[in-house]
Amino acid sequence: MEKEYYTIIARATSLGQGSIGVIRISGNKVTSVIKHILKLKYIKPRYAHYLPFFYKNKIIDKGIALLFPKPNSFTGEDILELQCHGNSILIDLLINDIIININNIRIAYPGEFSKRAFLNKKIDLTQAEAIADIISANSKQAIFSAMNLMNGKFSLLLKDFKNLIINIRVKIESFLEFNYESDFSIFCKKIFIKLKELLKFLIKIIEYVKNGIRIKEGIKIVLIGPPNSGKSSLMNLITNKDVSIVTDIPGTTRDVLYEKIYVNSVPIQIVDTAGIRNTKNKIEVIGIEKTFQEIKNTNYIFLVVEDQISEKNLSQIIKKYLKNFMNKIPIIIIRNKIDITNNNSEIIYKNYYVIIKLSVKNKKGISILTNFINKKIINTNNNEDQFTARTRYMDSLNSIYKLLIKGQENFLKTYSLELIAEDLRLIQKNLDLITGKFTSKDLLNNIFSQFCVGK
């Protein structure tokens, strides 16, 4: 097994030529690097030194050297940063010279600097992942949300939730150990109230995480509906591009088409799908199957129908195709072609869905749709306290939710303090998977392998 204490080195700037190139070194050989490259025994910590950089005892460049001694550094180890000119050959010469002439120093693995920061308890796993989110952010909101994650807003939520769990566990253990002669039923009622508070808090966290995933991956809107209802025309209008082919022939769109737009710096993926209808055409059938695969992973469903459709037929379409998604995914019904029915453009809010009447052809009522997207979709997912999130967080939170629901049900039936105490222990263990307190080595390697080498 490789030594954990190997000093690591990597370029922290992207490949290619640039005005500046940064080399980062972390570990106990930093002092040796200072002596070898700078020809100095010591440099003042946290101070920008403009110095010559040596290669085989000759000055190869001049640049900035910064020293961050342990434990008050990003990795918790000694860190040296060398800022030279951004020539790839120059950077490679310096790195190779350091590796060849100093023992126990090697090129860092992807994400290893961040991994060491995590292992040295400088950050938790969610904060480490936030670094990758900042680098890959594709919108202004994503940048600020990733920064919120890095600053620990999610970690604090999880900490408060964990403290509630610990508080309940302590009360139960204390009662079992010392107060068993007290009124058992009153104590159980108090515990059940605490469990309901815990569930309420958990639902709040889950909503934050759902929004965080949307910010990281973008909001997804799937357009579905019968053939010739105007889905493809609406797609082209929303994206302001000729993405979809538009004809009067039913079944023109037979595959799934994607296009990304940005609204107030928020990425939205619009998905055009095959028209849903009974058909024996094998290609259309495949396209319709793909439609429902997309619906399973969407944030919003836009059901596009002709305004001429009767309420009965509309209800049949909803019942046949969207029954399993009611109350799970918001459904917006777009009644298109009001230019034919001579109806007014308007928005109607019903119990289970929203209806928007418009005409794609005449662009009448389109402002109603765009305002709805801005106010009800973008603003709903736009929160200054929001943080980016990953599906692995949701996996753990879903497990916690199931454990808590099942634990409450069993507790109401049995009033077994021992069983609910065990459920709470398992919930706490699942919670610690998110922050990385209890995380398998394989998961850690998988997470950090997706980082840049210099991070």
N, C-alpha and C positions, 0 to 999 in steps of 0.2 A: 504493500500500500504506500502511495506517495506521501512524503512529508507534508503536513498541513502548513508548515512554517517556511516553505519555499518563498523567497521574495519573487514577486511577479512584476512584469513590465509589459507595457503595450502602448501603442499610439492611441491617443484619446480623440484625435480629430479624424475626419473621414479621409479615405484614400484620394489621391490626386494632388495636384499642385494647388497651393494657396499661399496667402501672405504669412500665415502662422501655422505651425505644426506643434502639437503638444504631446509630449511623452510622459506617461505616468508610471511611477514605481511605488510599490507598497510592500513593506516587510522590514525585517531586521538588517538587511544589507544596504539600506539607504545611505548610511554613513560611508560605506565602501564606494558607492556610486559617486557621492560628492567628491571623495578623494580622487577617484579615477577620471571623471569627466571634467570636474571644475578645478582640480589640483588645489583644493582647499581642505583643511581638516574640519572646518565648521562653518555653517552659515546661520545667520540669525533667523529664528523661526517666524513664520507669517510675515515675512518681509520680502518685497520684490527686489531681487538682486540682478543687476544687469552685468553679465559676466561672459568671458570667452568659454566656449565649449571645446574640449580637446579630443582629438582622434589620433592615436599613436604619437602622442606628445607634440602634435601640431594643432594650431587653432583651426578648426573647421568651420566655426560659426560663432556668433555672439547672440545672446538672448537672455531671457528671464528665467531665474531659478527660484522656486518657492518650496519651502520646507514646512511640513505640518507634522510635528512630533505626536506620537501616541501618548495617551489614549484619545486626545482631543482632535481626531481627524475623521474623515469620512469612513474609513475602514476600521478605525480603532487601532491601526498600526502606523508606523512611521510612513509618511508619504512624501515623495519628492516629485515635483512637476517641472519639467524642462520645456520652455517655450522657445522654439527655434523657428527659422524660416520654413515655410511649408513645402519643402521639396522632398518628395518621397525617397529619393536616393539618399539624401542627407539624413533623414529620419532613420532609414534602415541601417545605415552605416553606424549611427550612434547606438541603436538598439543592439545590433549584432556585436559591436565592440564591448558593450556592457556584459552581455551574456557570455561571451568567450573568455573575458578576463576576470570575471567575478563568479565564484562558486555559489551553488545553490540559488541561482536566479534563472527564471525561465519566462517564456511568453505566457501571458495570462490567457485563461480560457474565456469564452464569451460570458460576460456578466460576472466574472470572478471578483472584481472589485466590490460590486454590490453584494455579492454572496458573502464576502468576508465581513462587510458592514453588518449584514444580517446575523451571521454566526457570532460576531462580537457584540451583539445586542445593541448596536447603534441605531438600528431601525428594525421594524417587524417586517413580515413578508409582504403585507399589503403596501407598505411604504416603498419597499424595494421594487415591487411591480409598477408603482407609480412613476419610477424613473423611466422605465420603458414606455409608459403611456405618454409622458411628456415628449419623448423623442419622436414617437410615432403619431402624435396628435394631428388630426386633419381639420381642426377648426379652432377658433378662438375659445369657444366654450369648453372644448376638450382639453385645451391647455390649462385653463383655470381650474377645471374639475380634477385634472391629474395632479395639479399643485395642491388642491385641497386634500386629496388622498395622501400625498407625500407629507403634508403637514400634520397628518394624523387625525383628520375629522372622522374617518370611518373607524379608526382604531379606538378613538374615544367613545364612539357609540357602542362598539363591541365591549369595551371595558365597563361601561355603565350597565350593559345587559348582563355581563358576567358577574358583576357585583351583586345584581339582583338575585342571580342564581345562587351565588355563594351565601347570600343572606338567608335565603329560604332553606338551603341545606343545613346551615348552622342552626337555625331555629328547630328544624326537624331532629337533628342529631342531639341537640340539647334536651329537647322534650323526651326523646327516647331514653336518654342517659340519666336525666335528673328529675323530670317532672311527669312521670307516667301516671302519677296519682291525681294530677290536675284534670280538669274537665276535658275529656278527649274530644267530644263532639264540637265544642266551641273552638278548640285548637284547630281541628280539621277544617272548619268553616273559614278560619283566618288564613289557613294555608291555601285553600281553594281560591280565595280572593286574590292572594299573591300570585297564584298561577295564572289567573285571568289578566292581571296587570302585566305579567311576563309575556303572555300571548299578544297582548295589545302592543307592547314595545317591539316584539319580534315582527309583527305585521308592518310596523313603521319602518324597521330596518330593511325588510324585504322590498318595500316600495322604493326606498332610497337606492337599493342595489339594482332593481329593475331599471330605474331611470339612469343609473350609472352605466349599465350595459348599453342602453340606447345611445348615450353620449359617446361611448367608446366605439361602438359599432355603427352608429347612425340609427335614425328612426326609419323603420321600414313600413311602406304603405303598398298593399297589394290591390290592384284593380281587377275585379272579377265581374262576371255578368254574362248574360246571353249573347250570342253572336250579333253583330251589327248594332249593339246598344250604344257604341261610341267610346269604348274603352281606349282603343288605340289613338283616336283623335284627342281624347282627354290627356292621354300620356304625352302626346306631341305638344299640346298646348301648355301643360304644366311645366314641362322640361324646356320648352321653347326650342325643340329640335325635332327633326323628322326621324324619330327613333323607330316608330312602328309603321308598317305598311298599312294604308287605309284603302279599303275597297268596299263595294256593296255585296261582295261574295261572302256568304257565311263560312266561318272557319278559316278566315285569312290568317289570323294569328294562331300558329300551331305550336309555338315554343314559348318559353318564358323569356321576356326581354327586360333588361335592367338599365336604369339610368339614375345617376346620382346628381342631386341638386343641393344647393346651400341656401337656407333661409335664415337670415340673421346669424350667420356663421355656424348654423346647426346643419350637419349633413343629413339629407333625407334620401333614401333609396326608393324610387318609384318602380314598381314591378308590373308590367303588362302581361296578361296571361291569356291562354286560349279560352274562347267562348264556351261556357258550360251549357251543354245540351245533350240529349240522347242521340248518339251517332254510332255507326258501325265502322266508320273510317278509322283504321288502326292508328294512323299518325295523329288524328285528332284525339283519340282516346288516350294516347301517351301524353299529349299536351295537357289534357284535362287532369290526368293523374298528377302531373307536375304542378298544376295549379294548386291542388290541395296540399301538396308537400310545402309549397310556399306559404300557404295560409297558416300552417302549423307554426311557422317561425316568424310571423309578422307581428307588428305592433298595432296596426290599424287595417281594417278591411273597408275598401271603397267598393260597394256593390253598385255597378252602373247598369241602369235599366232605362228603357224608353218611357217617357212621361205618359204615353198612351196606355201603359200596362194597368190592369185593374188591381185593386187592393187584394182581391182573392188570389190572382196569379202571382202577385208579389209575395204574398204570405206563403204560397206553395213553394216558391223558389227559396225563400229564407228557411222554411221548414225542411226542405229536401237537402239543401247544400250547406246551410250554416247553423243548423240546430246544435251541433256539437261545440260550436264556438261562441254561442250566446253567453253573456256574462263573463266570458274569458277574454275576448278580444273586442274592442270597440268597433261597432259596425256603423258606417256612414253610407246611407243610401243616396246615390246621385240619380235623380230623375232628370234625364237628359232629353233634349229635343222639345223644349217648351215653345220653340219657334213653330212647331206643328200644331200643338194643342192650344196655343195662344194664352197659356197660363203665365202668371207673373213669377219672376224669380223670387225665391224666399227660402228661409231656413226654418225647419220645424223640429222641435225637440220632443221625442217620445220616450217612453219608459226604457226601451232596450236599444234604441238607435236614434240617429239623427237623419233627417231628410233634407237634402238640398236640391232645389229645383233650378235648373239652368239650361242654357243652350250653348253647346260647344261650338256649333256652326256660327252663331251670331255673337259669341262671347258674352252673352247676356247672363248675368248672375255669377260670372267667374270671380268677381271681386268678393262675393259672399263666400265662395269656396276658399279663396286665398286668405281672407280674414279669419275664417274658421281654422285653417292650418296654422296661422300665426298665433291666434289667441288660445285655441283649445288644444293644439298639439305641441307647438314650439314652446309657448309660455308654461304649459303644464310640465314640460320636461326641462325647464330652464330655471334653476334655483342656484342662488349664489353659494349656498352651503353644499351643493351637490358635488359628489366625487365620482370619478370613473370607477368601474367595477368589472369583474370577470365572471364568466359562467361558473367557475369553480366555487365562488362565493355563494352563488345561488344553489349549487348542489348541496353544500353544507347546510345552508339555511333551510332548504326544503327538508332535509333529514331532521333538522332540529324541530321544524314545524310539525312533522309527522309524529315525532317522539312526544312533543308537548301535547298535541291533540289526543293521542292515544293514552298518554299518562293521565290527563285530566279525566277522560272517560273511565279509565280503570279506577282512578281515585274515588270518583263518585259512586262506583259500584262496591268497592272493597274497603275504602278508607284505610288502605294499607300505606303507612308512612314509609315502610321499608322499600316498597316497590317504587313509590314516587321519588324517593331519595336516589334510587338507582337510575331512574329515568333522568333526573337532573344531572347526575354524574356523567351520563352518556351525552347529554346535551352540551355540557361544559367541554367535554372532549371534542365534540364536533366543532364547537366554537373555536377551540384552540388550533384546529386544522387550518382555519382561515388566516390567523395571524402567524402561523408557523411554529407555535410553541411545541406542538406534536405533529411533525410532518416527516413523511418517509424521505429517504435519501433520493429515491428515484424521482419523486415529485419535485424536490428542490433542483435536481440536475435538469429536469425538463423545463422548469420555469426560467432558470438563469441561462440556459443554453440559447434562449431566444433573444438575449440581450446582445448589444454590440460588444466587441472584444474589449474596448477601452472603458467599459462601464462595469 
